[in-house]
Amino acid sequence: MDLFNTNPATNLLPYDGIVQYYGKVLKQAEAGFYLDKLLNNIGWKNDEAIIFGRHIITKRKVAWYGDAGFSYTYSNTTKQALPWTKELLELKGIVEKLSGSSFNSCLLNLYHNGEEGMTWHSDDEKCLGKNTVIASLSLGAARKFALKHKQDKQTVTIMLESGSLLVMKGVTQSNWLHSLPKTQKVTKPRVNLTFRKMIDA
């Protein structure tokens, strides 16, 4: 099922969760400005994971920012939050106003091109609490985003454009997986900001 409805009041999921796509919330020039700032001013590092005892280092780079004192553990590795930058606080304010939710942290992902993606997963770590809200802001290359129901395997896909906002909330993380499929068609970088609210300091 391909969806192109950008009315945020519309739930993209047929059941068991809420995903709202706001479309472009930043003008093209604004999205380009923030992309350039984040590419050059963020403390990017290759992501790490320990899977079945193996230490994996990804081509994709990540950065973890937030209020003082926060750490984030996923894939058996822990990150300490860096202090907010001016641009991140500006983007956080925009996302909070549109989504109606407050956030105290942000995990940033840098995909250099379409050869880098994200496999199926849920953002269901205990530190995020139950029925968490995650707001995903995209900058740079447009990429396909996919969701798959954990039980019946139904899928939903949508193209995330530069400057666009997607919000996952309700029981979405409990019932749906999401991924960023790889593609050879994309040659430019994409930065994805996932704003979150940690419940454990």
C-alpha positions in Angstrom: 0.0 0.0 0.0 1.6 3.3 -1.1 0.3 6.4 0.6 0.8 10.0 -0.5 -1.8 11.8 1.7 0.0 14.5 3.6 -2.9 15.5 5.9 -1.4 14.9 9.4 -4.8 14.2 10.8 -4.8 11.0 8.6 -3.4 7.9 10.2 -1.2 6.1 7.6 -1.6 2.8 9.5 -4.7 0.6 8.9 -4.7 -0.5 12.6 -2.6 -1.1 15.8 -0.8 2.2 15.8 -0.7 5.9 14.6 1.7 7.3 12.0 1.1 10.8 10.7 2.9 12.4 7.8 3.0 16.2 7.8 4.8 16.5 4.4 7.3 19.3 4.0 7.3 21.5 7.1 10.5 23.3 6.0 11.0 25.3 2.8 13.6 24.0 0.4 16.1 26.7 1.3 15.6 26.1 5.1 16.0 22.4 4.6 19.2 23.0 2.7 20.5 25.4 5.3 20.0 22.9 8.2 21.4 20.0 6.2 24.6 21.9 5.6 24.9 22.9 9.3 24.2 19.4 10.6 26.6 17.7 8.1 29.4 20.0 9.3 28.7 20.8 12.9 27.4 17.5 14.4 29.7 15.0 16.2 29.1 12.2 13.8 30.4 8.7 14.6 30.0 5.3 12.8 27.2 3.5 14.6 28.1 0.3 16.6 26.1 -2.7 17.6 26.8 -6.0 19.3 24.7 -8.7 17.6 25.1 -12.4 18.6 28.4 -11.5 20.2 29.8 -9.8 17.1 30.9 -6.2 17.2 29.4 -4.5 14.1 30.5 -1.0 12.9 28.1 0.5 10.3 28.9 2.8 7.4 25.9 4.9 8.5 26.9 7.5 11.1 24.9 8.6 14.1 24.9 11.2 16.9 23.0 11.4 20.1 22.0 14.8 21.6 19.8 15.8 24.5 19.3 17.3 27.9 22.1 16.8 30.3 22.6 13.4 31.9 20.8 11.2 29.3 22.3 8.0 28.0 20.7 5.7 25.4 21.3 2.0 25.1 20.3 0.0 22.0 21.9 -3.0 20.2 23.8 -3.6 23.4 25.8 -0.3 23.1 25.3 2.9 25.2 25.6 6.5 24.0 25.9 9.6 26.2 24.0 12.6 25.1 25.9 15.6 23.7 24.6 19.1 24.6 22.1 20.6 22.1 23.4 22.8 19.3 21.6 26.0 18.3 20.3 24.4 15.1 19.0 21.3 16.9 17.1 23.4 19.4 15.5 25.4 16.6 14.4 22.2 14.8 13.2 20.7 18.1 11.0 23.8 18.6 9.5 23.5 15.2 8.8 19.7 15.6 7.3 20.2 19.1 4.9 22.9 17.9 3.7 20.8 15.0 3.4 17.5 16.8 2.1 18.8 20.1 4.7 16.7 22.0 7.8 17.6 24.0 11.1 15.9 23.5 14.3 15.8 25.6 16.7 14.0 23.1 17.4 13.4 19.5 19.1 10.5 17.7 20.5 11.7 14.3 21.3 9.3 11.5 23.5 10.2 8.5 23.1 8.0 5.4 25.8 9.0 2.9 23.8 7.5 0.0 21.2 4.8 -0.9 23.7 2.0 -0.2 23.2 2.7 3.5 19.8 1.9 5.1 18.2 0.5 8.2 16.9 -3.0 8.7 13.5 -3.8 10.2 13.3 -2.8 13.9 11.1 -1.1 16.5 12.1 1.8 18.8 10.7 0.0 21.9 13.5 0.3 24.4 12.4 0.5 28.0 14.0 4.0 28.4 11.5 5.4 25.9 8.5 4.3 28.0 5.3 2.7 26.7 3.4 4.2 23.7 6.2 6.6 23.1 6.1 9.5 20.5 8.9 9.6 18.0 9.1 12.6 15.5 11.2 12.0 12.4 12.5 15.0 10.5 14.2 14.3 7.1 16.8 16.5 5.4 18.6 15.8 2.1 17.9 13.0 -0.3 14.3 11.7 -0.4 14.1 8.1 0.8 11.4 5.4 1.0 10.3 4.6 4.5 8.5 1.2 5.2 6.4 -0.2 8.0 5.5 -3.8 8.5 3.0 -5.3 11.0 4.6 -7.7 13.4 1.8 -10.3 13.1 0.2 -10.3 9.7 3.2 -8.7 7.9 1.1 -6.1 6.1 3.3 -3.3 4.8 2.9 0.5 4.3 5.5 2.6 2.4 5.9 6.4 2.0 8.5 8.6 0.4 10.1 10.9 3.0 11.0 14.2 1.3 13.6 16.7 2.4 12.1 19.0 5.1 9.3 16.6 5.9 8.0 15.4 9.2 6.7 12.0 10.2 5.4 11.2 13.7 4.9 7.7 15.1 2.9 7.4 18.3 0.3 5.3 20.3 1.0 1.6 20.1 2.9 1.8 16.9 6.3 0.5 18.3 4.6 -2.4 20.0 2.9 -3.6 16.8 4.9 -2.4 13.8 8.5 -2.6 12.6 10.0 0.1 10.3 12.9 0.3 8.0 14.8 2.4 5.5 15.3 0.2 2.4 18.6 0.4 0.5 18.5 1.7 -3.1 21.1 2.3 -5.8 19.0 5.2 -7.1 20.1 7.6 -4.4 23.6 9.1 -4.5 23.2 12.1 -2.1 23.2 12.1 1.7 20.2 12.2 4.0 20.1 13.3 7.6 17.3 12.0 9.7 16.5 13.5 13.1 14.4 11.3 15.4 13.2 13.3 18.4 12.4 11.3 21.5 11.4 11.6 25.1 13.5 9.5 27.5 12.0 8.6 30.8 15.3 7.5 32.5 18.0 10.1 33.2 
